[in-house]
Amino acid sequence: MQNEHIPVLLDEALAGLNIDPNGIYVDCTLGGAGHASEILRRLSAQGFLYCFDQDNYSVLRGKERLATISDNFTVIEDNFLNIKKHLEILGVSKVDGILYDLGVSSFQFDIGERGFSYHFDAELDMRMNQEQGLRAYDIVNGYSMSSLKKIFYEYGEERFAPGIAKRIVIEREKKPIATTFELVEVIKKAIPAAARRSGGHPAKKVFQALRIAVNNELEVFEKSLQDALTMLNPQGRIVVISFHSLEDKICKTSFKDKVDVKIPRGLPIKEKDIIREFRLVNHKVIIASDEELAKNNRAHSAKLRIIEKL
């Protein structure tokens, strides 16, 4: 099945990485290889690209696409949580750039049987790593009402979380909620009619929350980013593209902690005497242009941040 993959904020990400043709780069989220292929094109015979992905389909398709460009790449079939461990095994301790393009790949949404999208009827799955045990089905049919409410509130910022959680518990007592369309109907029953008529698809926030919970996305990203910050060469950069306010908050906070040097009160140290390890390349978050938004609807919530090791 061929699905078009349009990389979000491509030009901005490439500019942010400030690619050295002889450098070593890491794409933590291979996906459809949209960003990775353009990074690889910019590398010389001395440069190298490492890619991470835990999705079997992404790995297969990404390898095929990158192989048409050059052999200077390795795809690591694992979650980017383990970025430091895998690269050290390969003898790599420092790199010149790292890219995170968070969220779900276009074709994961577009392949209906993966269960990520409320536009296709499929089993409630949502696993990025299809070998892991936990599925959206298990959360929807097994978690307590309070746990469901917390997931929908925190990961989906869904204001109707209590009613949706309650309705799920009521409906699953009759029979398991097994498919995406069945869950959509339950969500619709729990949301007031007036609210359903505005603000986009009524299931959007719940599906987002379930996906994040299934894949433990926020905790994984935070741990990986902390490791990535220790792996940069001088003038090396990390570029993060996020699609969720909590992802962006993790990135913003992690970058700020590295840039802001806290001086103990009373010490006679002037601002010009402070030696910093990192700098923010963009103090204001970068978002998609009107031109890109017209071509790619998935760029609407994208935010890009860049940090550089000094």
Residue pairs with C-beta under 8 A, 6 or more apart in sequence:
1 107
1 111
3 32
3 106
3 107
3 110
3 111
4 106
5 31
5 32
5 33
5 34
5 105
5 106
5 107
6 34
6 106
6 295
6 296
6 298
7 13
7 32
7 34
7 35
7 38
7 101
8 101
8 241
8 288
8 292
8 296
8 298
8 299
8 302
9 241
9 286
9 288
9 292
9 299
9 302
9 304
10 34
10 35
10 38
12 286
12 304
13 35
13 99
13 101
13 239
13 241
13 304
14 35
14 38
14 39
14 42
16 237
16 239
16 281
16 282
16 286
16 304
16 306
17 25
17 39
17 97
17 99
17 237
17 239
18 97
18 235
18 237
18 308
19 25
19 39
19 42
19 43
19 96
19 97
20 47
20 96
21 42
21 43
21 44
21 46
21 47
22 43
22 44
22 46
22 47
23 43
23 47
23 95
23 96
23 97
23 233
24 47
24 48
24 49
24 50
24 92
24 94
24 95
24 96
25 39
25 43
25 47
25 48
25 49
25 50
25 95
25 96
25 97
25 98
25 99
26 49
26 50
26 51
26 52
26 83
26 87
26 95
26 97
26 98
26 99
26 228
27 35
27 36
27 39
27 49
27 50
27 51
27 52
27 99
27 101
28 51
28 52
28 80
28 83
28 98
28 99
28 100
28 101
28 224
28 228
29 35
29 52
29 53
29 80
29 99
29 100
29 101
29 102
29 105
30 36
30 51
30 52
30 53
30 58
30 59
30 62
30 75
31 53
31 55
31 58
31 62
31 101
31 105
31 106
31 107
31 108
32 58
32 61
32 62
32 65
32 105
32 106
32 107
33 51
33 61
33 62
33 65
33 66
35 99
35 101
36 49
36 51
36 62
36 65
36 66
36 73
37 65
37 66
37 69
39 49
39 97
39 99
40 49
40 66
40 69
40 70
40 72
40 73
41 69
43 49
43 70
43 72
45 72
47 72
48 72
48 73
48 74
49 66
49 72
49 73
49 74
50 73
50 74
50 76
50 87
50 90
50 92
50 95
51 62
51 66
51 73
51 74
51 75
51 76
52 75
52 76
52 78
52 79
52 80
52 83
52 86
53 59
53 62
53 75
53 76
53 77
54 77
54 78
54 79
54 128
54 129
55 105
55 108
55 128
55 129
55 130
56 77
56 130
57 107
57 108
57 111
58 105
58 107
58 108
59 75
59 77
61 107
62 75
63 75
66 73
66 75
74 90
76 86
78 86
79 129
79 220
80 100
80 220
80 224
81 220
81 223
81 224
83 98
83 224
83 227
83 228
83 231
84 227
84 228
84 230
84 231
87 93
87 95
87 231
93 231
94 231
94 232
94 233
94 236
95 231
95 232
95 233
95 236
96 232
96 233
96 235
96 236
96 237
97 232
97 236
97 237
97 238
97 239
98 228
98 231
98 232
98 236
98 237
98 238
98 239
99 238
99 239
99 240
99 241
100 221
100 224
100 225
100 228
100 238
100 239
100 240
100 241
100 242
101 241
102 217
102 221
102 240
102 241
102 242
102 243
102 244
102 247
103 242
103 243
103 244
103 247
104 116
104 128
104 211
106 298
108 114
108 116
108 128
109 116
109 117
110 117
112 119
112 120
112 121
112 122
113 120
113 122
113 123
113 125
114 122
114 125
114 126
114 127
115 122
115 123
115 124
115 125
115 126
115 135
115 136
115 180
116 125
116 126
116 207
116 211
117 180
117 207
118 180
118 181
118 183
118 184
118 201
118 203
118 204
118 207
120 180
121 179
121 180
121 181
122 179
122 180
123 135
123 137
123 178
123 179
123 180
124 135
124 136
124 137
124 140
124 177
124 178
124 179
124 180
124 183
124 210
125 135
125 136
125 137
126 135
126 136
126 207
126 210
126 211
126 214
126 215
127 134
127 135
127 214
127 215
128 215
129 215
134 214
135 214
136 210
136 211
136 214
137 176
137 177
137 178
139 148
139 151
139 210
139 213
139 214
140 148
140 168
140 172
140 177
140 183
140 210
141 172
141 176
141 177
143 151
145 165
145 166
145 168
145 169
146 165
148 161
148 164
148 165
148 168
148 169
149 161
149 162
149 164
149 165
150 161
151 209
151 210
151 213
152 158
152 161
152 164
152 165
152 205
152 206
152 209
153 161
154 209
154 246
155 208
155 209
155 210
155 212
155 213
155 218
155 244
155 246
156 205
156 206
156 207
156 208
156 209
156 210
156 212
157 205
157 245
158 164
158 205
158 206
158 209
160 190
160 191
160 192
160 195
163 190
163 191
164 186
164 187
164 190
164 191
164 206
166 190
167 186
167 187
167 189
167 190
168 177
168 183
168 186
168 190
171 177
171 186
171 189
177 183
177 186
180 207
183 203
183 206
183 207
184 202
184 203
187 202
187 203
187 206
188 196
188 202
188 203
191 202
195 202
196 202
208 244
211 217
212 218
212 244
217 247
218 246
218 247
218 250
221 247
221 250
222 250
222 254
225 238
225 240
225 250
225 251
225 254
226 254
228 238
229 238
229 254
229 258
229 278
229 307
232 238
232 308
232 309
233 309
234 309
234 310
235 308
235 309
235 310
236 308
236 309
237 281
237 306
237 307
237 308
237 309
238 306
238 307
239 304
239 305
239 306
240 247
240 251
240 304
240 305
240 306
241 302
241 303
241 304
242 248
242 251
242 302
242 303
242 304
242 305
243 301
243 302
243 303
244 301
248 285
248 303
248 305
251 305
252 285
252 305
255 278
255 280
255 305
255 307
258 277
258 278
258 307
259 276
259 278
259 279
259 280
259 307
261 274
261 276
263 269
263 274
276 310
277 309
277 310
278 307
278 308
278 309
278 310
279 307
279 308
279 310
280 305
280 306
280 307
280 308
281 306
281 307
281 308
282 304
282 305
282 306
285 303
285 304
285 305
286 303
286 304
286 305
286 306
287 302
287 303
287 304
288 296
288 299
288 300
288 302
292 299
293 299
293 300
